[in-house]
Amino acid sequence: MAYLTAQITLTLAGFKPGMTVLAPAIGGSVGNATYQLARAQSAGRVISTAGSPAKAARARELGFEDVIDLTTEGLADGVRRIMAGKGGARQSR
């Protein structure tokens, strides 16, 4: 169900290769599935969030490149940091 939910979400959002995707809650099944499917479908960048320092550290250990630890920074600030102030909804990287 996680992969089906993730794919439906990507489709409804109008995902296209090269786009940046925000896949929240990387520690959960749908967040993880969204990350994997977006990468497999050539996302330019996939940003994920974690709700604890331990989850953020584990995600980085597993190779997730752009992780926002929501206990240390807000979502908008984290996205701005990762995107270096560029990007927005439905923009390519």
Buried (B, 14 or more C-beta within 10 A) or exposed (E): EBBEEBBEBBEEBEBEEEBBBBBBBBBBEBBBBBBBBBBEBEBBBBBBBBBEEEBBEBBBEEEBEBBBBBEEBEEEEBBBEBBEEEBEEEEEE
